[in-house]
Amino acid sequence: MIRFGVNIANRALGSPLFLDEVPDAASAYSLQKLNNNYTGSAIRVRRSSDNTEQDIGFTASGALNTSALTSFVGSNNGFVTKWYDQSGFSQDLSQTTGTNQPQIVSSGSVITRNSKPTILFDGTNDSMSTAGALPIDNGPITMIAVAYSTATSTFNYISGGADFATANGFQYALGLIPGKFLFELKSAPSASDIQVNKSLNHFLLVGIVQGSTQYFYINGASNSKTIGLPYGPSSLPFTIGAPTPATGSFFSGEVSEVITYGSSKLSNISLINSNINSRYGIY
């Protein structure tokens, strides 16, 4: 099995990357290169001037090639039509409807947070989904996101594979609500009591299910809850920008990275937090 990684700030490619050190991701989306062996692009972008699309890759250091991006888009707007999966499972995210595509370039400038490129979801209809369900079994799960929420009064789902209309299937969603971190299974939301500090540059969110316990980590702070909820594999696509594209609970904010595992990475939590925080300068 190929191993995958996230490049840490000031770490040259060729050194072990994050997913080399925390391997076996079920899906991995980032505006930075996640694996030394990955040879594909980061995203595919549509420019507003003539709707032409182009793949945008990485620089030699593993960062998004923003020079290629702005050269392609020009003084116009750029929208993401595909976010490539670096996990090796080819679970690419896509959005073919122009009005539902999240934005990465605004009037010729790359959208950034803390000087890092990020993708803006409008909270109205923007979302991207895989063609099928992720290869996640009905056991432990780990979900990681680097995002920024602009919602102030409602549930704000970053990503998920949830079907809240039925009582069956593996239903999960990762997000933020005012003052709390949300990691939801089935129809019963479990929100941690960790406070969301809106003055920070990003939110680093890690949700883990291991046995009958949910573990929450936001910007290094931790909490846990006993759940005892049965769940099974999902047959639904994985979505970023909403728990599913049909729910209407669209994410308002920015997303830079989402990584999922069909296993518990609780034993790696210190590595996960320190490496991603080092790369994004979050807290």
Secondary structure as a PSIPRED ss2 file (coil, helix, strand):
# PSIPRED VFORMAT (PSIPRED V4.0)

   1 M C   1.000  0.000  0.000
   2 I C   1.000  0.000  0.000
   3 R C   1.000  0.000  0.000
   4 F C   1.000  0.000  0.000
   5 G C   1.000  0.000  0.000
   6 V C   1.000  0.000  0.000
   7 N C   1.000  0.000  0.000
   8 I C   1.000  0.000  0.000
   9 A C   1.000  0.000  0.000
  10 N C   1.000  0.000  0.000
  11 R C   1.000  0.000  0.000
  12 A C   1.000  0.000  0.000
  13 L C   1.000  0.000  0.000
  14 G C   1.000  0.000  0.000
  15 S C   1.000  0.000  0.000
  16 P C   1.000  0.000  0.000
  17 L C   1.000  0.000  0.000
  18 F H   0.000  1.000  0.000
  19 L H   0.000  1.000  0.000
  20 D H   0.000  1.000  0.000
  21 E H   0.000  1.000  0.000
  22 V C   1.000  0.000  0.000
  23 P C   1.000  0.000  0.000
  24 D C   1.000  0.000  0.000
  25 A C   1.000  0.000  0.000
  26 A C   1.000  0.000  0.000
  27 S E   0.000  0.000  1.000
  28 A E   0.000  0.000  1.000
  29 Y E   0.000  0.000  1.000
  30 S E   0.000  0.000  1.000
  31 L C   1.000  0.000  0.000
  32 Q E   0.000  0.000  1.000
  33 K C   1.000  0.000  0.000
  34 L C   1.000  0.000  0.000
  35 N C   1.000  0.000  0.000
  36 N C   1.000  0.000  0.000
  37 N C   1.000  0.000  0.000
  38 Y C   1.000  0.000  0.000
  39 T C   1.000  0.000  0.000
  40 G C   1.000  0.000  0.000
  41 S C   1.000  0.000  0.000
  42 A C   1.000  0.000  0.000
  43 I E   0.000  0.000  1.000
  44 R E   0.000  0.000  1.000
  45 V E   0.000  0.000  1.000
  46 R E   0.000  0.000  1.000
  47 R E   0.000  0.000  1.000
  48 S C   1.000  0.000  0.000
  49 S C   1.000  0.000  0.000
  50 D C   1.000  0.000  0.000
  51 N C   1.000  0.000  0.000
  52 T C   1.000  0.000  0.000
  53 E E   0.000  0.000  1.000
  54 Q E   0.000  0.000  1.000
  55 D E   0.000  0.000  1.000
  56 I E   0.000  0.000  1.000
  57 G C   1.000  0.000  0.000
  58 F E   0.000  0.000  1.000
  59 T C   1.000  0.000  0.000
  60 A C   1.000  0.000  0.000
  61 S C   1.000  0.000  0.000
  62 G C   1.000  0.000  0.000
  63 A E   0.000  0.000  1.000
  64 L E   0.000  0.000  1.000
  65 N C   1.000  0.000  0.000
  66 T H   0.000  1.000  0.000
  67 S H   0.000  1.000  0.000
  68 A H   0.000  1.000  0.000
  69 L H   0.000  1.000  0.000
  70 T H   0.000  1.000  0.000
  71 S H   0.000  1.000  0.000
  72 F H   0.000  1.000  0.000
  73 V H   0.000  1.000  0.000
  74 G C   1.000  0.000  0.000
  75 S C   1.000  0.000  0.000
  76 N C   1.000  0.000  0.000
  77 N C   1.000  0.000  0.000
  78 G E   0.000  0.000  1.000
  79 F E   0.000  0.000  1.000
  80 V E   0.000  0.000  1.000
  81 T E   0.000  0.000  1.000
  82 K E   0.000  0.000  1.000
  83 W E   0.000  0.000  1.000
  84 Y C   1.000  0.000  0.000
  85 D C   1.000  0.000  0.000
  86 Q C   1.000  0.000  0.000
  87 S C   1.000  0.000  0.000
  88 G C   1.000  0.000  0.000
  89 F C   1.000  0.000  0.000
  90 S C   1.000  0.000  0.000
  91 Q C   1.000  0.000  0.000
  92 D C   1.000  0.000  0.000
  93 L E   0.000  0.000  1.000
  94 S E   0.000  0.000  1.000
  95 Q C   1.000  0.000  0.000
  96 T C   1.000  0.000  0.000
  97 T C   1.000  0.000  0.000
  98 G H   0.000  1.000  0.000
  99 T H   0.000  1.000  0.000
 100 N H   0.000  1.000  0.000
 101 Q C   1.000  0.000  0.000
 102 P C   1.000  0.000  0.000
 103 Q E   0.000  0.000  1.000
 104 I E   0.000  0.000  1.000
 105 V E   0.000  0.000  1.000
 106 S E   0.000  0.000  1.000
 107 S C   1.000  0.000  0.000
 108 G C   1.000  0.000  0.000
 109 S E   0.000  0.000  1.000
 110 V E   0.000  0.000  1.000
 111 I C   1.000  0.000  0.000
 112 T E   0.000  0.000  1.000
 113 R E   0.000  0.000  1.000
 114 N C   1.000  0.000  0.000
 115 S C   1.000  0.000  0.000
 116 K E   0.000  0.000  1.000
 117 P E   0.000  0.000  1.000
 118 T C   1.000  0.000  0.000
 119 I E   0.000  0.000  1.000
 120 L E   0.000  0.000  1.000
 121 F E   0.000  0.000  1.000
 122 D E   0.000  0.000  1.000
 123 G C   1.000  0.000  0.000
 124 T C   1.000  0.000  0.000
 125 N C   1.000  0.000  0.000
 126 D C   1.000  0.000  0.000
 127 S C   1.000  0.000  0.000
 128 M E   0.000  0.000  1.000
 129 S E   0.000  0.000  1.000
 130 T C   1.000  0.000  0.000
 131 A C   1.000  0.000  0.000
 132 G C   1.000  0.000  0.000
 133 A C   1.000  0.000  0.000
 134 L C   1.000  0.000  0.000
 135 P C   1.000  0.000  0.000
 136 I C   1.000  0.000  0.000
 137 D C   1.000  0.000  0.000
 138 N C   1.000  0.000  0.000
 139 G C   1.000  0.000  0.000
 140 P C   1.000  0.000  0.000
 141 I E   0.000  0.000  1.000
 142 T E   0.000  0.000  1.000
 143 M E   0.000  0.000  1.000
 144 I E   0.000  0.000  1.000
 145 A E   0.000  0.000  1.000
 146 V E   0.000  0.000  1.000
 147 A E   0.000  0.000  1.000
 148 Y E   0.000  0.000  1.000
 149 S E   0.000  0.000  1.000
 150 T C   1.000  0.000  0.000
 151 A C   1.000  0.000  0.000
 152 T C   1.000  0.000  0.000
 153 S C   1.000  0.000  0.000
 154 T C   1.000  0.000  0.000
 155 F C   1.000  0.000  0.000
 156 N E   0.000  0.000  1.000
 157 Y E   0.000  0.000  1.000
 158 I E   0.000  0.000  1.000
 159 S E   0.000  0.000  1.000
 160 G E   0.000  0.000  1.000
 161 G C   1.000  0.000  0.000
 162 A C   1.000  0.000  0.000
 163 D C   1.000  0.000  0.000
 164 F C   1.000  0.000  0.000
 165 A C   1.000  0.000  0.000
 166 T C   1.000  0.000  0.000
 167 A C   1.000  0.000  0.000
 168 N C   1.000  0.000  0.000
 169 G C   1.000  0.000  0.000
 170 F C   1.000  0.000  0.000
 171 Q C   1.000  0.000  0.000
 172 Y E   0.000  0.000  1.000
 173 A E   0.000  0.000  1.000
 174 L E   0.000  0.000  1.000
 175 G E   0.000  0.000  1.000
 176 L E   0.000  0.000  1.000
 177 I E   0.000  0.000  1.000
 178 P C   1.000  0.000  0.000
 179 G C   1.000  0.000  0.000
 180 K E   0.000  0.000  1.000
 181 F E   0.000  0.000  1.000
 182 L E   0.000  0.000  1.000
 183 F E   0.000  0.000  1.000
 184 E E   0.000  0.000  1.000
 185 L E   0.000  0.000  1.000
 186 K C   1.000  0.000  0.000
 187 S C   1.000  0.000  0.000
 188 A E   0.000  0.000  1.000
 189 P C   1.000  0.000  0.000
 190 S C   1.000  0.000  0.000
 191 A E   0.000  0.000  1.000
 192 S C   1.000  0.000  0.000
 193 D C   1.000  0.000  0.000
 194 I C   1.000  0.000  0.000
 195 Q C   1.000  0.000  0.000
 196 V C   1.000  0.000  0.000
 197 N C   1.000  0.000  0.000
 198 K C   1.000  0.000  0.000
 199 S C   1.000  0.000  0.000
 200 L C   1.000  0.000  0.000
 201 N C   1.000  0.000  0.000
 202 H C   1.000  0.000  0.000
 203 F E   0.000  0.000  1.000
 204 L E   0.000  0.000  1.000
 205 L E   0.000  0.000  1.000
 206 V E   0.000  0.000  1.000
 207 G E   0.000  0.000  1.000
 208 I E   0.000  0.000  1.000
 209 V E   0.000  0.000  1.000
 210 Q E   0.000  0.000  1.000
 211 G C   1.000  0.000  0.000
 212 S C   1.000  0.000  0.000
 213 T E   0.000  0.000  1.000
 214 Q E   0.000  0.000  1.000
 215 Y E   0.000  0.000  1.000
 216 F E   0.000  0.000  1.000
 217 Y E   0.000  0.000  1.000
 218 I E   0.000  0.000  1.000
 219 N C   1.000  0.000  0.000
 220 G C   1.000  0.000  0.000
 221 A E   0.000  0.000  1.000
 222 S E   0.000  0.000  1.000
 223 N E   0.000  0.000  1.000
 224 S E   0.000  0.000  1.000
 225 K E   0.000  0.000  1.000
 226 T E   0.000  0.000  1.000
 227 I C   1.000  0.000  0.000
 228 G C   1.000  0.000  0.000
 229 L C   1.000  0.000  0.000
 230 P C   1.000  0.000  0.000
 231 Y C   1.000  0.000  0.000
 232 G C   1.000  0.000  0.000
 233 P C   1.000  0.000  0.000
 234 S C   1.000  0.000  0.000
 235 S C   1.000  0.000  0.000
 236 L C   1.000  0.000  0.000
 237 P C   1.000  0.000  0.000
 238 F C   1.000  0.000  0.000
 239 T E   0.000  0.000  1.000
 240 I E   0.000  0.000  1.000
 241 G C   1.000  0.000  0.000
 242 A C   1.000  0.000  0.000
 243 P C   1.000  0.000  0.000
 244 T C   1.000  0.000  0.000
 245 P C   1.000  0.000  0.000
 246 A C   1.000  0.000  0.000
 247 T C   1.000  0.000  0.000
 248 G C   1.000  0.000  0.000
 249 S C   1.000  0.000  0.000
 250 F C   1.000  0.000  0.000
 251 F C   1.000  0.000  0.000
 252 S E   0.000  0.000  1.000
 253 G E   0.000  0.000  1.000
 254 E E   0.000  0.000  1.000
 255 V E   0.000  0.000  1.000
 256 S E   0.000  0.000  1.000
 257 E E   0.000  0.000  1.000
 258 V E   0.000  0.000  1.000
 259 I E   0.000  0.000  1.000
 260 T E   0.000  0.000  1.000
 261 Y E   0.000  0.000  1.000
 262 G C   1.000  0.000  0.000
 263 S C   1.000  0.000  0.000
 264 S C   1.000  0.000  0.000
 265 K C   1.000  0.000  0.000
 266 L H   0.000  1.000  0.000
 267 S H   0.000  1.000  0.000
 268 N H   0.000  1.000  0.000
 269 I H   0.000  1.000  0.000
 270 S H   0.000  1.000  0.000
 271 L H   0.000  1.000  0.000
 272 I H   0.000  1.000  0.000
 273 N H   0.000  1.000  0.000
 274 S H   0.000  1.000  0.000
 275 N H   0.000  1.000  0.000
 276 I H   0.000  1.000  0.000
 277 N H   0.000  1.000  0.000
 278 S H   0.000  1.000  0.000
 279 R H   0.000  1.000  0.000
 280 Y H   0.000  1.000  0.000
 281 G C   1.000  0.000  0.000
 282 I C   1.000  0.000  0.000
 283 Y C   1.000  0.000  0.000
